[in-house]
Amino acid sequence: MESLSGSSVGILHRRFMGLGMLRLGGLFVPAARAMAEMYYEFDRPFTVDSSHSERTLGLAPTPLDRGFAETVEWFAPPVAAGGIPAHVE
């Protein structure tokens, strides 16, 4: 198990909740209810197929390296200047 030490709260351990606990928590906490609804995304692998939207709308996925480079370019200049980007505030 991984832990995080050196913080003001001591050692933090990762904990996991099963679907049953999320459903129970969802009775009181809306965020837990939403997580229970989306649990299928984490309990087994799934594949996203964009072929229909590519054919119908003429869309194409952005290559990962290009998306990463554009994101860094969008975010880096204001941070390098010592500020927070205006689009983040």
Order of alpha helices (4+ residues) and beta strands (2+ residues): beta-beta-alpha-alpha-alpha-alpha-alpha
